[in-house]
Amino acid sequence: MHLEGDCASMLFRVAVVQINPCIGERSHNRRIIVHRIAQAAQAGATLIVFPECALSGYVFDSDAYAQRAAESIPGETSEAVAAACQQFGVYAVVGMLERERKTHALYNAAILVGPSGIVGVYRKCHLPVLGVDRHVRPGDNLPVFELPFARVGIQICYDLRFPEAARSQCLRGADLIVIPTNWPRGSESAPDFLTRARAWENRIFIVACNRVGVERGTRFIGRSQIVCPDGRLLAEADAESETMVCSDIDPALARQKKLVIAPGEFELDPVGGRRPEIYAGLLDRNAT
């Protein structure tokens, strides 16, 4: 079997940092994040991913409490992360509660920061009735960011449940989708099936970073993962440890969309073979 495509290889290492944030303790969590960036850089990582709401925690039960745990972008955390990224020449994705500076609206966000500062901000688009997502507004954009070594899309947790989101970022050129997440108990289908399905159907890398621990009675299941375009796990953390797992990624593999098992007899093209003209119902919000 071979894969069709032509792209120069640019191998880089990604690290997912599975931690147990302390709810509402921004300063403490920020110190942990900066320390772990240094550790991941020393392990050779170029792209370092932290969980959803790594700065704030997740199981908030009021708007007021969530407001106190939120931070504007740019702000103290983006500056601290940028300083670490500049020191080590790396990029980091950090989940946090964002307070919009003018309106004070809250968003479940992730910042992408590099050696030169903030590259971009993603705001979670699909919101479950759970934790702090009951107190934030949805985002309205699925960006793909061009980094020196890869094109990176970002989603957050529940976004993974919507295949249209990953396909949209795939069609915009994403080589990998980074997913800061807070999978609680009951979400085992995400690491069991969904990460691998999204990777295979779009022929991209999926990098999902979950948290661990118990927060206000909610237990989180860990199992942070790095998945390659053929759906195989490259790395997976356990369900309980604060730990880091790494894998080397070649973006060229994500740009080779067509699988040729036997030329002219057994070929698959899950991206190029789509038929948008028969998918009109995808645009109907009332369709079930």
C-alpha atoms as an extended CHARMM CRD file, in Angstrom:
* protein
*
       288  EXT
         1         1  MET       CA              0.0000000000        0.0000000000        0.0000000000  PROA      1               0.0000000000
         2         2  HSD       CA              1.1780000000        3.5480000000       -0.6350000000  PROA      2               0.0000000000
         3         3  LEU       CA             -0.2710000000        7.0150000000       -0.0510000000  PROA      3               0.0000000000
         4         4  GLU       CA             -0.5230000000        9.6000000000       -2.8030000000  PROA      4               0.0000000000
         5         5  GLY       CA              0.8350000000       13.0620000000       -2.1570000000  PROA      5               0.0000000000
         6         6  ASP       CA              3.9620000000       15.1350000000       -2.4600000000  PROA      6               0.0000000000
         7         7  CYS       CA              5.1880000000       17.1860000000        0.4850000000  PROA      7               0.0000000000
         8         8  ALA       CA              8.6110000000       17.7440000000        1.9730000000  PROA      8               0.0000000000
         9         9  SER       CA              8.9890000000       16.1480000000        5.3760000000  PROA      9               0.0000000000
        10        10  MET       CA              9.2700000000       18.4750000000        8.3720000000  PROA      10              0.0000000000
        11        11  LEU       CA              9.3450000000       16.2320000000       11.4220000000  PROA      11              0.0000000000
        12        12  PHE       CA              8.6000000000       17.8390000000       14.8030000000  PROA      12              0.0000000000
        13        13  ARG       CA              7.7480000000       16.6170000000       18.2790000000  PROA      13              0.0000000000
        14        14  VAL       CA              4.4620000000       17.2990000000       20.0360000000  PROA      14              0.0000000000
        15        15  ALA       CA              3.9220000000       16.8790000000       23.7800000000  PROA      15              0.0000000000
        16        16  VAL       CA              0.6060000000       16.5960000000       25.6260000000  PROA      16              0.0000000000
        17        17  VAL       CA              0.8370000000       17.5880000000       29.2750000000  PROA      17              0.0000000000
        18        18  GLN       CA             -1.8170000000       15.8870000000       31.3910000000  PROA      18              0.0000000000
        19        19  ILE       CA             -2.2410000000       17.8060000000       34.6650000000  PROA      19              0.0000000000
        20        20  ASN       CA             -4.7060000000       18.3030000000       37.5220000000  PROA      20              0.0000000000
        21        21  PRO       CA             -5.4420000000       22.0400000000       37.7130000000  PROA      21              0.0000000000
        22        22  CYS       CA             -6.6360000000       23.5850000000       40.9730000000  PROA      22              0.0000000000
        23        23  ILE       CA            -10.0020000000       25.2630000000       40.4460000000  PROA      23              0.0000000000
        24        24  GLY       CA             -9.8430000000       29.0400000000       40.6420000000  PROA      24              0.0000000000
        25        25  GLU       CA             -6.0910000000       29.0780000000       41.3700000000  PROA      25              0.0000000000
        26        26  ARG       CA             -4.7350000000       30.9350000000       38.3510000000  PROA      26              0.0000000000
        27        27  SER       CA             -1.3410000000       31.8160000000       39.8240000000  PROA      27              0.0000000000
        28        28  HSD       CA             -0.6660000000       28.2510000000       40.9470000000  PROA      28              0.0000000000
        29        29  ASN       CA             -1.8080000000       26.7490000000       37.6550000000  PROA      29              0.0000000000
        30        30  ARG       CA              0.2030000000       29.3110000000       35.6830000000  PROA      30              0.0000000000
        31        31  ARG       CA              3.3930000000       28.3170000000       37.5030000000  PROA      31              0.0000000000
        32        32  ILE       CA              2.7170000000       24.6650000000       36.7180000000  PROA      32              0.0000000000
        33        33  ILE       CA              2.1150000000       25.4510000000       33.0400000000  PROA      33              0.0000000000
        34        34  VAL       CA              5.3390000000       27.4390000000       32.6920000000  PROA      34              0.0000000000
        35        35  HSD       CA              7.3170000000       24.7400000000       34.5080000000  PROA      35              0.0000000000
        36        36  ARG       CA              5.8670000000       22.0380000000       32.2690000000  PROA      36              0.0000000000
        37        37  ILE       CA              6.7040000000       24.0260000000       29.1340000000  PROA      37              0.0000000000
        38        38  ALA       CA             10.3390000000       23.9260000000       30.2380000000  PROA      38              0.0000000000
        39        39  GLN       CA             10.1350000000       20.1670000000       30.8420000000  PROA      39              0.0000000000
        40        40  ALA       CA              8.5320000000       19.5040000000       27.4660000000  PROA      40              0.0000000000
        41        41  ALA       CA             11.0850000000       21.6750000000       25.6830000000  PROA      41              0.0000000000
        42        42  GLN       CA             13.8890000000       19.7270000000       27.3470000000  PROA      42              0.0000000000
        43        43  ALA       CA             12.2410000000       16.5540000000       25.9990000000  PROA      43              0.0000000000
        44        44  GLY       CA             12.5580000000       17.9740000000       22.4990000000  PROA      44              0.0000000000
        45        45  ALA       CA              8.9690000000       19.1170000000       21.9780000000  PROA      45              0.0000000000
        46        46  THR       CA              8.2320000000       21.9550000000       19.5750000000  PROA      46              0.0000000000
        47        47  LEU       CA              4.4630000000       22.0590000000       20.1750000000  PROA      47              0.0000000000
        48        48  ILE       CA              3.2000000000       21.6290000000       23.7530000000  PROA      48              0.0000000000
        49        49  VAL       CA             -0.4880000000       21.1390000000       24.5460000000  PROA      49              0.0000000000
        50        50  PHE       CA             -2.2900000000       21.6130000000       27.8660000000  PROA      50              0.0000000000
        51        51  PRO       CA             -5.8710000000       20.6650000000       28.8520000000  PROA      51              0.0000000000
        52        52  GLU       CA             -9.0670000000       22.6460000000       28.5210000000  PROA      52              0.0000000000
        53        53  CYS       CA             -9.3430000000       25.2720000000       31.2850000000  PROA      53              0.0000000000
        54        54  ALA       CA             -5.8180000000       24.3720000000       32.4580000000  PROA      54              0.0000000000
        55        55  LEU       CA             -5.5120000000       27.8510000000       33.9390000000  PROA      55              0.0000000000
        56        56  SER       CA             -8.8210000000       27.9780000000       35.8010000000  PROA      56              0.0000000000
        57        57  GLY       CA            -10.3650000000       24.5570000000       36.3750000000  PROA      57              0.0000000000
        58        58  TYR       CA            -13.7390000000       23.6540000000       34.9270000000  PROA      58              0.0000000000
        59        59  VAL       CA            -16.5400000000       22.7500000000       37.3670000000  PROA      59              0.0000000000
        60        60  PHE       CA            -17.8440000000       26.2470000000       38.1070000000  PROA      60              0.0000000000
        61        61  ASP       CA            -21.3970000000       26.6710000000       39.3640000000  PROA      61              0.0000000000
        62        62  SER       CA            -21.9620000000       30.4140000000       38.9680000000  PROA      62              0.0000000000
        63        63  ASP       CA            -21.2290000000       33.2810000000       36.5920000000  PROA      63              0.0000000000
        64        64  ALA       CA            -19.6060000000       35.2590000000       39.3910000000  PROA      64              0.0000000000
        65        65  TYR       CA            -17.1480000000       32.5000000000       40.3080000000  PROA      65              0.0000000000
        66        66  ALA       CA            -16.2830000000       31.9340000000       36.6560000000  PROA      66              0.0000000000
        67        67  GLN       CA            -15.6810000000       35.6700000000       36.1860000000  PROA      67              0.0000000000
        68        68  ARG       CA            -13.1860000000       35.6780000000       39.0580000000  PROA      68              0.0000000000
        69        69  ALA       CA            -11.2870000000       32.7710000000       37.4990000000  PROA      69              0.0000000000
        70        70  ALA       CA            -11.2090000000       34.3080000000       34.0130000000  PROA      70              0.0000000000
        71        71  GLU       CA             -8.5060000000       36.4480000000       32.4460000000  PROA      71              0.0000000000
        72        72  SER       CA             -8.3140000000       38.7420000000       29.4440000000  PROA      72              0.0000000000
        73        73  ILE       CA             -6.1670000000       38.0220000000       26.3950000000  PROA      73              0.0000000000
        74        74  PRO       CA             -3.5310000000       39.3930000000       26.2290000000  PROA      74              0.0000000000
        75        75  GLY       CA             -2.9400000000       39.2170000000       29.9500000000  PROA      75              0.0000000000
        76        76  GLU       CA             -0.6870000000       37.8920000000       32.6540000000  PROA      76              0.0000000000
        77        77  THR       CA             -0.8870000000       34.2750000000       31.5260000000  PROA      77              0.0000000000
        78        78  SER       CA             -0.3500000000       34.8920000000       27.8200000000  PROA      78              0.0000000000
        79        79  GLU       CA              2.6720000000       37.0280000000       28.7400000000  PROA      79              0.0000000000
        80        80  ALA       CA              4.1250000000       34.3400000000       31.0240000000  PROA      80              0.0000000000
        81        81  VAL       CA              3.5720000000       31.6140000000       28.4290000000  PROA      81              0.0000000000
        82        82  ALA       CA              5.0520000000       33.8060000000       25.6930000000  PROA      82              0.0000000000
        83        83  ALA       CA              8.1660000000       34.4220000000       27.7910000000  PROA      83              0.0000000000
        84        84  ALA       CA              8.6140000000       30.6690000000       28.2850000000  PROA      84              0.0000000000
        85        85  CYS       CA              8.0200000000       29.9820000000       24.5870000000  PROA      85              0.0000000000
        86        86  GLN       CA             10.5650000000       32.6190000000       23.6380000000  PROA      86              0.0000000000
        87        87  GLN       CA             13.1140000000       31.2250000000       26.0810000000  PROA      87              0.0000000000
        88        88  PHE       CA             12.8220000000       27.7080000000       24.7240000000  PROA      88              0.0000000000
        89        89  GLY       CA             11.8450000000       28.3880000000       21.1080000000  PROA      89              0.0000000000
        90        90  VAL       CA              8.5700000000       26.4450000000       21.3190000000  PROA      90              0.0000000000
        91        91  TYR       CA              4.8240000000       26.8370000000       20.7820000000  PROA      91              0.0000000000
        92        92  ALA       CA              2.1580000000       26.0960000000       23.4110000000  PROA      92              0.0000000000
        93        93  VAL       CA             -1.6240000000       25.6920000000       23.4400000000  PROA      93              0.0000000000
        94        94  VAL       CA             -3.1700000000       26.5010000000       26.8230000000  PROA      94              0.0000000000
        95        95  GLY       CA             -6.8410000000       26.2250000000       27.7830000000  PROA      95              0.0000000000
        96        96  MET       CA             -8.2950000000       29.0580000000       29.8640000000  PROA      96              0.0000000000
        97        97  LEU       CA            -11.4030000000       31.0480000000       30.6450000000  PROA      97              0.0000000000
        98        98  GLU       CA            -11.2700000000       34.2470000000       28.6400000000  PROA      98              0.0000000000
        99        99  ARG       CA            -12.9420000000       37.4540000000       29.8180000000  PROA      99              0.0000000000
       100       100  GLU       CA            -13.5220000000       39.7160000000       26.8270000000  PROA      100             0.0000000000
       101       101  ARG       CA            -11.9320000000       43.0240000000       27.7640000000  PROA      101             0.0000000000
       102       102  LYS       CA            -14.7200000000       45.3920000000       26.7530000000  PROA      102             0.0000000000
       103       103  THR       CA            -17.9260000000       43.4440000000       27.3910000000  PROA      103             0.0000000000
       104       104  HSD       CA            -16.6650000000       41.0530000000       30.1260000000  PROA      104             0.0000000000
       105       105  ALA       CA            -18.3020000000       38.1900000000       28.1960000000  PROA      105             0.0000000000
       106       106  LEU       CA            -16.8210000000       34.8090000000       29.0930000000  PROA      106             0.0000000000
       107       107  TYR       CA            -15.4720000000       32.2560000000       26.6270000000  PROA      107             0.0000000000
       108       108  ASN       CA            -13.9820000000       28.8110000000       27.0470000000  PROA      108             0.0000000000
       109       109  ALA       CA            -10.8230000000       29.5250000000       25.0760000000  PROA      109             0.0000000000
       110       110  ALA       CA             -7.4070000000       28.2430000000       24.1420000000  PROA      110             0.0000000000
       111       111  ILE       CA             -4.4390000000       30.4430000000       23.3350000000  PROA      111             0.0000000000
       112       112  LEU       CA             -1.7700000000       29.4570000000       20.8370000000  PROA      112             0.0000000000
       113       113  VAL       CA              1.4800000000       31.1520000000       21.8040000000  PROA      113             0.0000000000
       114       114  GLY       CA              4.9080000000       31.0580000000       20.2240000000  PROA      114             0.0000000000
       115       115  PRO       CA              8.3280000000       32.6450000000       20.6100000000  PROA      115             0.0000000000
       116       116  SER       CA              7.0150000000       35.9470000000       19.2250000000  PROA      116             0.0000000000
       117       117  GLY       CA              3.8670000000       36.0320000000       21.3900000000  PROA      117             0.0000000000
       118       118  ILE       CA              0.2230000000       35.1930000000       20.7650000000  PROA      118             0.0000000000
       119       119  VAL       CA             -0.3650000000       33.4780000000       17.4360000000  PROA      119             0.0000000000
       120       120  GLY       CA             -4.1220000000       33.1190000000       17.8740000000  PROA      120             0.0000000000
       121       121  VAL       CA             -7.0680000000       32.4500000000       20.1460000000  PROA      121             0.0000000000
       122       122  TYR       CA             -9.7480000000       29.8000000000       19.7180000000  PROA      122             0.0000000000
       123       123  ARG       CA            -13.1350000000       30.0110000000       21.4710000000  PROA      123             0.0000000000
       124       124  LYS       CA            -15.0580000000       26.7800000000       21.9790000000  PROA      124             0.0000000000
       125       125  CYS       CA            -17.8890000000       26.6390000000       19.4450000000  PROA      125             0.0000000000
       126       126  HSD       CA            -20.0280000000       23.7390000000       20.7320000000  PROA      126             0.0000000000
       127       127  LEU       CA            -21.1280000000       23.9870000000       24.3490000000  PROA      127             0.0000000000
       128       128  PRO       CA            -22.5420000000       21.1170000000       26.3980000000  PROA      128             0.0000000000
       129       129  VAL       CA            -24.6770000000       21.6820000000       29.4840000000  PROA      129             0.0000000000
       130       130  LEU       CA            -21.7960000000       20.9590000000       31.8220000000  PROA      130             0.0000000000
       131       131  GLY       CA            -19.4570000000       22.8020000000       34.1730000000  PROA      131             0.0000000000
       132       132  VAL       CA            -18.3110000000       26.2350000000       33.1310000000  PROA      132             0.0000000000
       133       133  ASP       CA            -19.7840000000       25.8010000000       29.6440000000  PROA      133             0.0000000000
       134       134  ARG       CA            -23.1270000000       26.7310000000       31.2070000000  PROA      134             0.0000000000
       135       135  HSD       CA            -21.6930000000       30.1940000000       31.8960000000  PROA      135             0.0000000000
       136       136  VAL       CA            -19.8490000000       31.0800000000       28.6770000000  PROA      136             0.0000000000
       137       137  ARG       CA            -20.7200000000       32.1910000000       25.1750000000  PROA      137             0.0000000000
       138       138  PRO       CA            -19.9430000000       30.0450000000       22.1130000000  PROA      138             0.0000000000
       139       139  GLY       CA            -17.2540000000       30.9690000000       19.6450000000  PROA      139             0.0000000000
       140       140  ASP       CA            -18.0900000000       31.2790000000       15.9640000000  PROA      140             0.0000000000
       141       141  ASN       CA            -14.9260000000       30.3940000000       14.0750000000  PROA      141             0.0000000000
       142       142  LEU       CA            -12.8170000000       27.2910000000       13.3950000000  PROA      142             0.0000000000
       143       143  PRO       CA             -9.4030000000       28.7470000000       12.5650000000  PROA      143             0.0000000000
       144       144  VAL       CA             -6.3480000000       27.0030000000       11.1870000000  PROA      144             0.0000000000
       145       145  PHE       CA             -3.0280000000       28.5570000000       12.1610000000  PROA      145             0.0000000000
       146       146  GLU       CA              0.0660000000       28.4490000000        9.9730000000  PROA      146             0.0000000000
       147       147  LEU       CA              3.1280000000       27.6080000000       12.0660000000  PROA      147             0.0000000000
       148       148  PRO       CA              6.6600000000       27.2130000000       10.6940000000  PROA      148             0.0000000000
       149       149  PHE       CA              6.3870000000       23.4170000000       10.8630000000  PROA      149             0.0000000000
       150       150  ALA       CA              2.6650000000       22.6270000000       10.3650000000  PROA      150             0.0000000000
       151       151  ARG       CA             -0.8550000000       23.9630000000        9.8770000000  PROA      151             0.0000000000
       152       152  VAL       CA             -2.6970000000       23.6100000000       13.1870000000  PROA      152             0.0000000000
       153       153  GLY       CA             -6.4200000000       23.6640000000       13.9170000000  PROA      153             0.0000000000
       154       154  ILE       CA             -7.7330000000       23.9520000000       17.4680000000  PROA      154             0.0000000000
       155       155  GLN       CA            -10.9290000000       22.5490000000       18.9640000000  PROA      155             0.0000000000
       156       156  ILE       CA            -11.9600000000       22.1790000000       22.5840000000  PROA      156             0.0000000000
       157       157  CYS       CA            -13.4650000000       19.0100000000       24.0850000000  PROA      157             0.0000000000
       158       158  TYR       CA            -17.1250000000       18.7320000000       22.9800000000  PROA      158             0.0000000000
       159       159  ASP       CA            -16.2240000000       20.1430000000       19.5430000000  PROA      159             0.0000000000
       160       160  LEU       CA            -14.8170000000       16.6880000000       18.7620000000  PROA      160             0.0000000000
       161       161  ARG       CA            -18.3720000000       15.2680000000       18.7760000000  PROA      161             0.0000000000
       162       162  PHE       CA            -19.2320000000       17.2320000000       15.6150000000  PROA      162             0.0000000000
       163       163  PRO       CA            -17.5800000000       15.7160000000       12.5240000000  PROA      163             0.0000000000
       164       164  GLU       CA            -18.3260000000       18.8290000000       10.4620000000  PROA      164             0.0000000000
       165       165  ALA       CA            -15.8840000000       20.8240000000       12.6020000000  PROA      165             0.0000000000
       166       166  ALA       CA            -12.9120000000       18.5630000000       11.9160000000  PROA      166             0.0000000000
       167       167  ARG       CA            -13.8020000000       18.2330000000        8.2360000000  PROA      167             0.0000000000
       168       168  SER       CA            -13.9990000000       22.0210000000        7.9460000000  PROA      168             0.0000000000
       169       169  GLN       CA            -10.5110000000       22.4190000000        9.3820000000  PROA      169             0.0000000000
       170       170  CYS       CA             -9.2030000000       19.5710000000        7.2420000000  PROA      170             0.0000000000
       171       171  LEU       CA            -10.4950000000       21.2820000000        4.0980000000  PROA      171             0.0000000000
       172       172  ARG       CA             -8.7610000000       24.4730000000        5.2010000000  PROA      172             0.0000000000
       173       173  GLY       CA             -5.4580000000       22.6490000000        5.2370000000  PROA      173             0.0000000000
       174       174  ALA       CA             -4.9780000000       21.5250000000        8.8440000000  PROA      174             0.0000000000
       175       175  ASP       CA             -2.2510000000       18.9370000000        9.2850000000  PROA      175             0.0000000000
       176       176  LEU       CA             -3.2970000000       18.3190000000       12.8600000000  PROA      176             0.0000000000
       177       177  ILE       CA             -6.0920000000       19.3380000000       15.1800000000  PROA      177             0.0000000000
       178       178  VAL       CA             -5.1250000000       20.0840000000       18.7560000000  PROA      178             0.0000000000
       179       179  ILE       CA             -7.8950000000       19.3990000000       21.2750000000  PROA      179             0.0000000000
       180       180  PRO       CA             -7.5270000000       20.6470000000       24.8510000000  PROA      180             0.0000000000
       181       181  THR       CA            -10.2180000000       18.7280000000       26.6910000000  PROA      181             0.0000000000
       182       182  ASN       CA            -11.7930000000       17.9420000000       30.0670000000  PROA      182             0.0000000000
       183       183  TRP       CA            -13.2620000000       14.4940000000       29.4430000000  PROA      183             0.0000000000
       184       184  PRO       CA            -15.1430000000       13.4880000000       32.5960000000  PROA      184             0.0000000000
       185       185  ARG       CA            -16.2610000000       10.0000000000       33.5350000000  PROA      185             0.0000000000
       186       186  GLY       CA            -18.9340000000        9.0240000000       31.0210000000  PROA      186             0.0000000000
       187       187  SER       CA            -16.9530000000       10.4000000000       28.0670000000  PROA      187             0.0000000000
       188       188  GLU       CA            -14.9310000000        7.2680000000       27.3740000000  PROA      188             0.0000000000
       189       189  SER       CA            -16.2390000000        7.1230000000       23.8050000000  PROA      189             0.0000000000
       190       190  ALA       CA            -14.0370000000       10.1110000000       22.9550000000  PROA      190             0.0000000000
       191       191  PRO       CA            -10.6720000000        8.4140000000       23.5760000000  PROA      191             0.0000000000
       192       192  ASP       CA            -12.0560000000        4.9840000000       22.6530000000  PROA      192             0.0000000000
       193       193  PHE       CA            -13.4280000000        5.9220000000       19.2290000000  PROA      193             0.0000000000
       194       194  LEU       CA            -13.8190000000        9.5700000000       18.2800000000  PROA      194             0.0000000000
       195       195  THR       CA            -10.2010000000       10.6880000000       18.2180000000  PROA      195             0.0000000000
       196       196  ARG       CA             -9.2930000000        7.8240000000       15.9190000000  PROA      196             0.0000000000
       197       197  ALA       CA            -12.3550000000        8.2810000000       13.7220000000  PROA      197             0.0000000000
       198       198  ARG       CA            -11.6660000000       11.9910000000       13.2170000000  PROA      198             0.0000000000
       199       199  ALA       CA             -8.0320000000       11.2600000000       12.4140000000  PROA      199             0.0000000000
       200       200  TRP       CA             -8.8220000000        8.5410000000        9.8710000000  PROA      200             0.0000000000
       201       201  GLU       CA            -11.7530000000       10.1660000000        8.0900000000  PROA      201             0.0000000000
       202       202  ASN       CA             -9.7860000000       13.3890000000        7.5670000000  PROA      202             0.0000000000
       203       203  ARG       CA             -6.3200000000       11.8220000000        7.2430000000  PROA      203             0.0000000000
       204       204  ILE       CA             -4.8800000000       14.1990000000        9.8530000000  PROA      204             0.0000000000
       205       205  PHE       CA             -3.1860000000       13.9900000000       13.2380000000  PROA      205             0.0000000000
       206       206  ILE       CA             -5.3510000000       14.4390000000       16.3430000000  PROA      206             0.0000000000
       207       207  VAL       CA             -3.6340000000       15.6720000000       19.5090000000  PROA      207             0.0000000000
       208       208  ALA       CA             -5.9920000000       15.5350000000       22.5080000000  PROA      208             0.0000000000
       209       209  CYS       CA             -4.8630000000       16.6580000000       25.9570000000  PROA      209             0.0000000000
       210       210  ASN       CA             -7.1380000000       15.7690000000       28.8720000000  PROA      210             0.0000000000
       211       211  ARG       CA             -6.8240000000       16.4470000000       32.5950000000  PROA      211             0.0000000000
       212       212  VAL       CA             -6.9540000000       14.1030000000       35.5720000000  PROA      212             0.0000000000
       213       213  GLY       CA             -8.1700000000       14.3000000000       39.1570000000  PROA      213             0.0000000000
       214       214  VAL       CA            -11.4740000000       15.0330000000       40.8770000000  PROA      214             0.0000000000
       215       215  GLU       CA            -12.9440000000       18.5130000000       40.9140000000  PROA      215             0.0000000000
       216       216  ARG       CA            -16.0960000000       19.2360000000       42.9150000000  PROA      216             0.0000000000
       217       217  GLY       CA            -17.1760000000       15.5990000000       42.6460000000  PROA      217             0.0000000000
       218       218  THR       CA            -16.4260000000       15.2590000000       38.9200000000  PROA      218             0.0000000000
       219       219  ARG       CA            -13.7160000000       12.7470000000       38.0360000000  PROA      219             0.0000000000
       220       220  PHE       CA            -11.7270000000       13.2600000000       34.8480000000  PROA      220             0.0000000000
       221       221  ILE       CA            -10.4510000000       10.2820000000       32.8930000000  PROA      221             0.0000000000
       222       222  GLY       CA             -7.0610000000       11.3260000000       31.4870000000  PROA      222             0.0000000000
       223       223  ARG       CA             -6.0320000000        9.2120000000       28.4780000000  PROA      223             0.0000000000
       224       224  SER       CA             -4.5160000000       12.1060000000       26.5520000000  PROA      224             0.0000000000
       225       225  GLN       CA             -3.6680000000       10.9160000000       23.0560000000  PROA      225             0.0000000000
       226       226  ILE       CA             -1.6990000000       11.5390000000       19.9080000000  PROA      226             0.0000000000
       227       227  VAL       CA             -3.2990000000        9.8230000000       16.8970000000  PROA      227             0.0000000000
       228       228  CYS       CA             -1.8510000000        9.5130000000       13.4060000000  PROA      228             0.0000000000
       229       229  PRO       CA             -3.7750000000        9.8840000000       10.1150000000  PROA      229             0.0000000000
       230       230  ASP       CA             -4.3970000000        6.1490000000        9.7830000000  PROA      230             0.0000000000
       231       231  GLY       CA             -6.1580000000        6.1040000000       13.1580000000  PROA      231             0.0000000000
       232       232  ARG       CA             -3.3800000000        4.4100000000       15.1020000000  PROA      232             0.0000000000
       233       233  LEU       CA             -2.4240000000        5.6400000000       18.5520000000  PROA      233             0.0000000000
       234       234  LEU       CA              1.0920000000        7.0420000000       18.6010000000  PROA      234             0.0000000000
       235       235  ALA       CA              0.9580000000        7.7730000000       22.3270000000  PROA      235             0.0000000000
       236       236  GLU       CA             -1.5880000000        7.6020000000       25.1410000000  PROA      236             0.0000000000
       237       237  ALA       CA             -1.3820000000        8.6250000000       28.7950000000  PROA      237             0.0000000000
       238       238  ASP       CA             -2.9920000000        6.6510000000       31.6000000000  PROA      238             0.0000000000
       239       239  ALA       CA             -6.2560000000        7.5510000000       33.3160000000  PROA      239             0.0000000000
       240       240  GLU       CA             -4.9120000000        8.9780000000       36.5730000000  PROA      240             0.0000000000
       241       241  SER       CA             -1.3650000000       10.3500000000       36.3890000000  PROA      241             0.0000000000
       242       242  GLU       CA             -0.1380000000       13.8760000000       35.9190000000  PROA      242             0.0000000000
       243       243  THR       CA              2.2050000000       13.0480000000       33.0950000000  PROA      243             0.0000000000
       244       244  MET       CA              3.4820000000       13.9790000000       29.6730000000  PROA      244             0.0000000000
       245       245  VAL       CA              3.5170000000       11.9150000000       26.5030000000  PROA      245             0.0000000000
       246       246  CYS       CA              5.2810000000       12.8470000000       23.2770000000  PROA      246             0.0000000000
       247       247  SER       CA              5.4310000000       11.7320000000       19.6860000000  PROA      247             0.0000000000
       248       248  ASP       CA              7.2020000000       12.8490000000       16.5350000000  PROA      248             0.0000000000
       249       249  ILE       CA              4.8660000000       14.0370000000       13.7790000000  PROA      249             0.0000000000
       250       250  ASP       CA              5.4870000000       14.3340000000       10.0640000000  PROA      250             0.0000000000
       251       251  PRO       CA              2.9320000000       16.7630000000        8.5410000000  PROA      251             0.0000000000
       252       252  ALA       CA              3.6120000000       15.2540000000        5.1130000000  PROA      252             0.0000000000
       253       253  LEU       CA              1.5780000000       12.2180000000        6.1600000000  PROA      253             0.0000000000
       254       254  ALA       CA             -1.4750000000       14.4340000000        6.7100000000  PROA      254             0.0000000000
       255       255  ARG       CA             -1.1640000000       15.8770000000        3.2230000000  PROA      255             0.0000000000
       256       256  GLN       CA             -1.3440000000       12.4660000000        1.5850000000  PROA      256             0.0000000000
       257       257  LYS       CA             -5.0900000000       11.9430000000        1.5060000000  PROA      257             0.0000000000
       258       258  LYS       CA             -5.5210000000        9.1360000000       -0.9920000000  PROA      258             0.0000000000
       259       259  LEU       CA             -4.8650000000        5.5110000000       -0.0280000000  PROA      259             0.0000000000
       260       260  VAL       CA             -3.9210000000        3.1330000000       -2.8140000000  PROA      260             0.0000000000
       261       261  ILE       CA             -3.9700000000       -0.4610000000       -1.5730000000  PROA      261             0.0000000000
       262       262  ALA       CA             -4.0090000000       -2.0170000000       -5.0510000000  PROA      262             0.0000000000
       263       263  PRO       CA             -3.8040000000        0.4480000000       -7.9610000000  PROA      263             0.0000000000
       264       264  GLY       CA             -7.0160000000        0.5130000000       -9.9470000000  PROA      264             0.0000000000
       265       265  GLU       CA             -8.5650000000       -2.1660000000       -7.7380000000  PROA      265             0.0000000000
       266       266  PHE       CA             -8.6390000000       -0.9080000000       -4.1570000000  PROA      266             0.0000000000
       267       267  GLU       CA             -8.2680000000        2.8370000000       -3.6290000000  PROA      267             0.0000000000
       268       268  LEU       CA             -9.7950000000        5.1160000000       -0.9900000000  PROA      268             0.0000000000
       269       269  ASP       CA            -10.0240000000        8.9020000000       -0.8960000000  PROA      269             0.0000000000
       270       270  PRO       CA            -12.0970000000        9.9010000000        2.1700000000  PROA      270             0.0000000000
       271       271  VAL       CA            -11.4470000000       13.6090000000        1.6180000000  PROA      271             0.0000000000
       272       272  GLY       CA            -11.2770000000       14.0110000000       -2.1660000000  PROA      272             0.0000000000
       273       273  GLY       CA            -14.1310000000       11.5490000000       -2.6560000000  PROA      273             0.0000000000
       274       274  ARG       CA            -16.7170000000       13.6010000000       -0.7920000000  PROA      274             0.0000000000
       275       275  ARG       CA            -19.8400000000       14.8110000000       -2.6850000000  PROA      275             0.0000000000
       276       276  PRO       CA            -20.9000000000       18.2120000000       -1.3240000000  PROA      276             0.0000000000
       277       277  GLU       CA            -23.8050000000       18.4490000000       -3.7600000000  PROA      277             0.0000000000
       278       278  ILE       CA            -25.7180000000       15.7820000000       -1.8280000000  PROA      278             0.0000000000
       279       279  TYR       CA            -25.0130000000       17.1670000000        1.6470000000  PROA      279             0.0000000000
       280       280  ALA       CA            -27.3630000000       20.1630000000        1.5380000000  PROA      280             0.0000000000
       281       281  GLY       CA            -29.0700000000       19.0310000000        4.7430000000  PROA      281             0.0000000000
       282       282  LEU       CA            -25.9270000000       19.8190000000        6.6910000000  PROA      282             0.0000000000
       283       283  LEU       CA            -26.8290000000       23.4930000000        6.4220000000  PROA      283             0.0000000000
       284       284  ASP       CA            -30.3250000000       22.9890000000        7.9130000000  PROA      284             0.0000000000
       285       285  ARG       CA            -30.2390000000       23.7300000000       11.6340000000  PROA      285             0.0000000000
       286       286  ASN       CA            -33.6470000000       22.0640000000       12.0560000000  PROA      286             0.0000000000
       287       287  ALA       CA            -32.6300000000       18.7530000000       10.4970000000  PROA      287             0.0000000000
       288       288  THR       CA            -32.6130000000       15.7540000000       12.8370000000  PROA      288             0.0000000000
